[in-house]
Amino acid sequence: MTANGHQTYVYVGLAGEGDNLGQGGLLRWADADGWRSITSGLPQNPQVRALAVHPENPAIVYAGTQAGPYRSDDRGEHWEALGSSSEGSDVWSLAFGPGDPRTIFAGYEPCAIRRSDDGGETWHATNTDEVAFPHITGYMPPLAKRVIGIAVDPSDPQDAYAAIEVGGLLASRDGGETWRSITDGLYTDNHTVDLHGVQVNPSSRGLVYIIAQVAMFRSRDRGGHWEHVQIDEMFPGGSYCRGLTVAPNDPKVMYLAAGAGGGGAPAGTQEAGALFRTRDAGETWERVDIGETPPSRMFQVSIDRGAPSRVYCCSRDGHFYTSRDGGGSWTASRMPVETSRGRHVYPMACG
């Protein structure tokens, strides 16, 4: 707890794929009571792949599940299903509209994006009819195109972006009502358009970052052109970028959760996780010393908006790291979960 009495709660979603699809869950951590399972009201065996904490009232938390979106008004003690025209479809991403937290976007598998303007009470489908995925991703059935990340530009809420896992990037120029593909380039490998996240950095207008299975890319012109972001200390055998977060109190500070064993890694590459940070909006990056090297990929990074000196990251297999001084020093622990190739950590959020 901080000096002003602020208590941080960290939420971590668990889910599975393939044979482990039924093994999911949702955990909450706080200094006062450690880790707790908080699934009351969620569907049976919840597959929680998206989480979002209300930016103005941290007691309100949203979760994306295999049965659509859910909301809690008491920090996850109880959950209620929200109206959605896609009930039974997997929610993979959630994002608030800037300046008005009543506006929420939900991304689904198969590819669909829905929007609510009343805090999740009602939803309507946005138009993705003009989306055309890169040809190289078309040979991968039965993989559905899932919306794994959504970001809205704080300086211009008409600009929104959606990252597609094995599908490239979508953009909207009308506040999320219509979407189209904007990924450019010639592709001989699907790993560069196998996206895992998107973030808009408000330090400079039109500055957008995407993370993929093998690298990070940056656009300085609203997604018109892209450049590969080189990080010297990335894993030489192949990298796997999974989580990207912009600090709420300083947009020049960003954290990247990554690991060895990306799509281009040689067979037998040993998995390991790492955390990277930039202090100049992505011009230069450094590896953060978290005290150890987790034996699985670093998956998520989260920063408490109400206490930005508190930074959290976690690996796919439940290695959990906390910093109370803006990433200067870290404490390591483990989540009380058993993971496998199918069931593991997906989202993390805090507030």
C-alpha positions as CSV (number, residue, x, y, z in Angstrom):
1,M,0.0,0.0,0.0
2,T,1.3,3.5,-0.9
3,A,1.7,6.3,1.5
4,N,-1.6,7.8,0.5
5,G,-3.4,4.5,1.3
6,H,-3.8,3.4,-2.3
7,Q,-4.2,-0.4,-2.6
8,T,-3.2,-2.0,-5.9
9,Y,-5.1,-5.1,-7.2
10,V,-3.6,-7.2,-9.9
11,Y,-5.8,-9.4,-12.1
12,V,-4.5,-12.3,-14.1
13,G,-6.6,-14.4,-16.6
14,L,-6.0,-18.0,-17.3
15,A,-7.1,-20.0,-20.4
16,G,-6.3,-23.0,-22.5
17,E,-6.4,-24.1,-26.1
18,G,-6.8,-27.5,-27.7
19,D,-7.1,-30.3,-25.2
20,N,-6.8,-27.9,-22.3
21,L,-9.6,-25.6,-23.3
22,G,-11.7,-26.2,-20.2
23,Q,-8.9,-25.3,-17.8
24,G,-9.2,-21.6,-17.2
25,G,-9.6,-19.2,-14.3
26,L,-9.2,-15.7,-13.0
27,L,-6.9,-14.7,-10.1
28,R,-6.5,-11.5,-8.1
29,W,-3.5,-10.4,-6.1
30,A,-3.2,-7.7,-3.4
31,D,-0.7,-7.1,-0.6
32,A,-3.4,-7.7,2.0
33,D,-4.5,-11.2,1.0
34,G,-2.1,-12.5,-1.7
35,W,-3.6,-14.5,-4.5
36,R,-7.3,-15.4,-4.7
37,S,-9.5,-17.1,-7.3
38,I,-12.4,-14.7,-8.2
39,T,-14.7,-16.5,-10.6
40,S,-18.1,-16.1,-8.9
41,G,-20.6,-15.4,-11.7
42,L,-18.3,-16.2,-14.6
43,P,-19.1,-19.1,-16.9
44,Q,-18.0,-22.6,-15.9
45,N,-14.3,-23.2,-16.6
46,P,-13.9,-19.5,-17.6
47,Q,-11.4,-18.9,-20.4
48,V,-10.3,-15.3,-19.5
49,R,-8.3,-13.8,-22.4
50,A,-9.0,-10.1,-21.9
51,L,-9.1,-7.8,-18.8
52,A,-9.6,-4.1,-18.4
53,V,-9.8,-1.9,-15.3
54,H,-12.0,1.2,-15.4
55,P,-9.7,4.2,-15.8
56,E,-11.7,6.4,-13.3
57,N,-13.2,3.8,-10.9
58,P,-10.8,0.8,-10.3
59,A,-13.5,-1.1,-8.5
60,I,-15.1,-1.7,-12.0
61,V,-13.3,-4.5,-13.9
62,Y,-14.2,-6.1,-17.3
63,A,-13.3,-9.6,-18.4
64,G,-13.5,-11.2,-21.8
65,T,-14.5,-14.9,-21.8
66,Q,-15.6,-17.7,-24.1
67,A,-19.2,-16.6,-23.4
68,G,-18.7,-12.9,-24.1
69,P,-17.8,-9.9,-21.9
70,Y,-18.5,-9.7,-18.1
71,R,-18.3,-6.9,-15.6
72,S,-17.6,-6.7,-11.9
73,D,-18.4,-3.6,-9.8
74,D,-16.6,-4.9,-6.7
75,R,-13.0,-5.7,-7.8
76,G,-13.9,-9.1,-9.1
77,E,-15.9,-10.5,-6.1
78,H,-18.9,-10.9,-8.3
79,W,-19.4,-10.9,-12.0
80,E,-22.3,-10.4,-14.4
81,A,-22.7,-11.1,-18.1
82,L,-23.1,-8.2,-20.3
83,G,-25.4,-8.0,-23.3
84,S,-23.7,-8.9,-26.5
85,S,-24.8,-10.0,-29.9
86,S,-22.0,-12.6,-30.1
87,E,-22.8,-14.7,-27.0
88,G,-20.8,-17.9,-27.2
89,S,-17.9,-16.2,-29.1
90,D,-14.5,-15.8,-27.5
91,V,-13.5,-12.2,-26.4
92,W,-9.7,-11.7,-26.8
93,S,-9.4,-8.0,-26.2
94,L,-11.0,-5.1,-24.4
95,A,-10.2,-1.3,-24.6
96,F,-11.7,1.9,-23.4
97,G,-12.3,4.9,-25.6
98,P,-10.1,7.9,-24.5
99,G,-11.9,10.5,-22.5
100,D,-15.1,8.6,-22.1
101,P,-14.8,5.2,-20.3
102,R,-18.5,4.4,-21.2
103,T,-17.1,3.6,-24.6
104,I,-15.7,0.1,-24.7
105,F,-14.4,-2.0,-27.6
106,A,-14.4,-5.8,-27.5
107,G,-12.4,-7.9,-30.0
108,Y,-13.4,-11.5,-30.8
109,E,-12.4,-14.8,-32.4
110,P,-13.3,-15.2,-35.2
111,C,-12.5,-11.6,-36.2
112,A,-15.2,-9.2,-35.1
113,I,-15.2,-5.9,-33.2
114,R,-18.1,-4.7,-31.1
115,R,-18.6,-1.4,-29.4
116,S,-20.6,-0.3,-26.3
117,D,-21.4,3.4,-25.5
118,D,-23.0,2.7,-22.2
119,G,-20.4,0.9,-20.2
120,G,-21.2,-2.5,-21.6
121,E,-24.9,-2.7,-21.1
122,T,-25.5,-2.9,-24.9
123,W,-23.2,-3.6,-27.8
124,H,-23.3,-3.2,-31.6
125,A,-21.2,-4.8,-34.3
126,T,-18.8,-2.6,-36.1
127,N,-18.2,-3.0,-39.9
128,T,-15.2,-5.2,-40.8
129,D,-16.5,-6.0,-44.3
130,E,-13.6,-4.2,-46.0
131,V,-10.9,-6.2,-44.1
132,A,-8.5,-8.1,-46.4
133,F,-5.9,-10.2,-44.6
134,P,-2.4,-10.5,-46.0
135,H,-2.3,-13.4,-48.5
136,I,0.5,-15.2,-46.6
137,T,-1.9,-15.8,-43.7
138,G,-4.5,-17.6,-45.8
139,Y,-2.8,-21.0,-45.8
140,M,-3.2,-21.5,-42.0
141,P,-6.6,-23.0,-41.5
142,P,-8.2,-23.8,-39.2
143,L,-6.7,-20.8,-37.3
144,A,-9.3,-18.1,-37.0
145,K,-8.4,-14.5,-37.2
146,R,-8.6,-13.3,-33.6
147,V,-8.6,-9.6,-32.5
148,I,-5.9,-9.9,-29.8
149,G,-5.4,-6.1,-29.1
150,I,-7.3,-2.8,-29.6
151,A,-5.9,0.7,-29.1
152,V,-7.5,4.1,-29.6
153,D,-5.4,7.3,-30.1
154,P,-5.8,9.5,-27.1
155,S,-5.1,12.6,-29.2
156,D,-7.7,11.7,-31.8
157,P,-10.4,9.2,-30.8
158,Q,-11.4,8.8,-34.4
159,D,-8.2,6.8,-34.9
160,A,-8.4,3.2,-33.6
161,Y,-6.3,0.1,-34.3
162,A,-6.9,-3.6,-33.9
163,A,-4.1,-6.2,-33.9
164,I,-5.0,-9.6,-35.5
165,E,-3.3,-12.8,-34.4
166,V,-2.1,-14.1,-37.8
167,G,-3.7,-11.3,-39.8
168,G,-1.8,-8.0,-39.5
169,L,-3.3,-4.7,-38.4
170,L,-6.7,-3.0,-38.9
171,A,-7.4,0.7,-38.6
172,S,-10.5,2.8,-38.2
173,R,-10.7,6.5,-39.0
174,D,-14.3,7.0,-37.8
175,G,-14.1,6.1,-34.1
176,G,-14.3,2.3,-34.6
177,E,-17.4,2.1,-36.8
178,T,-15.6,0.8,-39.9
179,W,-12.3,-1.1,-40.2
180,R,-9.8,-1.9,-42.9
181,S,-6.4,-3.6,-43.2
182,I,-3.4,-1.3,-43.2
183,T,-0.4,-3.6,-43.0
184,D,2.0,-2.9,-45.8
185,G,5.0,-4.8,-47.2
186,L,5.8,-8.0,-49.1
187,Y,5.6,-11.1,-46.9
188,T,7.3,-14.5,-47.4
189,D,6.7,-15.5,-43.7
190,N,3.5,-15.1,-41.7
191,H,5.4,-14.4,-38.4
192,T,5.7,-10.7,-39.1
193,V,1.9,-10.4,-39.4
194,D,1.2,-12.7,-36.5
195,L,0.4,-9.8,-34.2
196,H,0.2,-9.9,-30.4
197,G,-0.6,-6.3,-29.6
198,V,-0.9,-2.7,-30.6
199,Q,-0.3,0.6,-28.7
200,V,-0.6,4.2,-29.6
201,N,2.1,6.4,-28.0
202,P,0.7,9.8,-27.3
203,S,4.1,11.5,-27.1
204,S,4.0,12.1,-30.8
205,R,0.9,12.3,-33.1
206,G,0.5,9.2,-35.2
207,L,3.1,7.1,-33.4
208,V,1.9,3.5,-33.4
209,Y,3.7,0.3,-32.2
210,I,2.8,-3.3,-33.0
211,I,4.3,-6.4,-31.6
212,A,4.5,-9.7,-33.5
213,Q,5.7,-13.2,-33.0
214,V,9.2,-12.3,-34.1
215,A,9.7,-8.6,-33.6
216,M,8.3,-5.1,-32.8
217,F,7.5,-2.6,-35.5
218,R,6.8,1.2,-35.4
219,S,4.9,3.6,-37.6
220,R,5.3,7.4,-37.3
221,D,2.4,8.2,-39.7
222,R,-0.7,6.5,-38.3
223,G,0.2,3.1,-39.8
224,G,1.1,4.4,-43.3
225,H,4.6,3.0,-43.2
226,W,6.4,0.6,-40.8
227,E,10.0,0.1,-39.6
228,H,11.5,-2.7,-37.6
229,V,12.4,-1.7,-34.1
230,Q,15.9,-3.2,-33.4
231,I,16.6,-4.2,-29.8
232,D,20.3,-5.2,-29.5
233,E,19.8,-7.5,-26.5
234,M,16.8,-9.4,-27.9
235,F,17.2,-13.1,-28.0
236,P,19.6,-14.1,-30.9
237,G,17.8,-17.4,-31.6
238,G,14.5,-15.7,-32.2
239,S,12.2,-13.4,-30.2
240,Y,8.6,-13.6,-29.2
241,C,7.0,-10.3,-28.3
242,R,3.8,-10.6,-26.3
243,G,3.0,-7.6,-24.1
244,L,3.5,-3.9,-24.6
245,T,2.5,-1.1,-22.2
246,V,2.8,2.7,-22.2
247,A,3.3,4.3,-18.8
248,P,0.2,6.3,-17.8
249,N,2.2,9.1,-16.3
250,D,4.9,9.4,-18.9
251,P,4.3,8.3,-22.5
252,K,8.0,8.2,-23.2
253,V,8.3,5.2,-20.9
254,M,7.2,1.9,-22.4
255,Y,7.7,-1.7,-21.4
256,L,7.9,-4.8,-23.6
257,A,7.4,-8.3,-22.4
258,A,9.2,-10.8,-24.6
259,G,10.9,-14.2,-24.7
260,A,13.2,-16.5,-26.7
261,G,11.7,-18.9,-29.2
262,G,10.0,-16.7,-31.7
263,G,8.6,-18.1,-35.0
264,G,12.0,-17.9,-36.6
265,A,13.9,-19.5,-33.8
266,P,15.9,-22.7,-34.6
267,A,14.4,-26.0,-33.4
268,G,15.4,-26.7,-29.8
269,T,15.8,-23.0,-28.8
270,Q,15.5,-22.8,-25.0
271,E,12.6,-20.6,-23.8
272,A,13.4,-17.7,-21.5
273,G,11.6,-14.5,-20.6
274,A,12.8,-10.9,-20.4
275,L,11.5,-7.4,-19.8
276,F,12.6,-4.4,-21.9
277,R,12.1,-0.7,-21.3
278,T,12.4,2.6,-23.3
279,R,12.6,6.0,-21.7
280,D,12.5,8.0,-25.0
281,A,9.3,6.7,-26.7
282,G,11.0,3.8,-28.3
283,E,14.1,5.3,-29.8
284,T,16.3,3.2,-27.6
285,W,15.6,0.1,-25.4
286,E,17.3,-1.6,-22.5
287,R,16.8,-4.9,-20.8
288,V,15.4,-4.5,-17.3
289,D,17.2,-6.4,-14.5
290,I,14.3,-8.2,-12.7
291,G,16.7,-10.3,-10.6
292,E,16.4,-13.5,-12.6
293,T,15.6,-15.0,-16.0
294,P,12.2,-16.7,-16.0
295,P,12.2,-20.1,-17.7
296,S,9.2,-19.2,-19.9
297,R,8.3,-16.2,-22.1
298,M,7.4,-12.9,-20.4
299,F,3.8,-12.4,-21.3
300,Q,2.3,-9.3,-19.8
301,V,3.2,-5.9,-18.3
302,S,0.8,-3.7,-16.3
303,I,1.2,-0.4,-14.5
304,D,-1.2,1.0,-11.9
305,R,-2.7,4.2,-13.2
306,G,-3.4,5.3,-9.6
307,A,0.2,4.6,-8.5
308,P,2.4,4.6,-11.6
309,S,5.5,3.7,-9.6
310,R,4.0,0.2,-9.3
311,V,4.9,-2.0,-12.3
312,Y,4.0,-5.7,-12.6
313,C,5.0,-8.3,-15.2
314,C,4.4,-12.0,-15.4
315,S,5.5,-14.9,-17.5
316,R,3.3,-17.3,-19.5
317,D,3.8,-20.0,-16.7
318,G,3.0,-17.8,-13.7
319,H,6.3,-16.2,-12.7
320,F,5.2,-12.9,-11.1
321,Y,7.4,-9.8,-10.6
322,T,6.5,-6.6,-8.8
323,S,8.3,-3.2,-8.6
324,R,7.3,-0.4,-6.3
325,D,9.9,2.1,-7.6
326,G,9.1,2.5,-11.3
327,G,11.1,-0.6,-12.4
328,G,14.2,0.1,-10.4
329,S,14.0,-3.0,-8.2
330,W,11.9,-6.1,-8.3
331,T,10.5,-8.9,-6.2
332,A,9.9,-12.3,-7.6
333,S,7.2,-14.8,-6.7
334,R,4.9,-17.5,-8.2
335,M,1.2,-17.6,-8.9
336,P,-0.6,-20.5,-7.4
337,V,-1.4,-22.1,-10.8
338,E,-0.3,-25.1,-12.8
339,T,0.4,-24.4,-16.4
340,S,1.0,-26.4,-19.5
341,R,1.4,-25.8,-23.3
342,G,-2.4,-25.4,-23.4
343,R,-3.4,-23.6,-20.2
344,H,-1.4,-20.6,-19.2
345,V,-1.5,-16.9,-18.3
346,Y,-3.1,-14.7,-20.9
347,P,-4.1,-11.1,-19.8
348,M,-3.0,-9.0,-16.8
349,A,-4.5,-5.7,-15.6
350,C,-4.1,-3.7,-12.4
351,G,-5.6,-0.8,-10.6
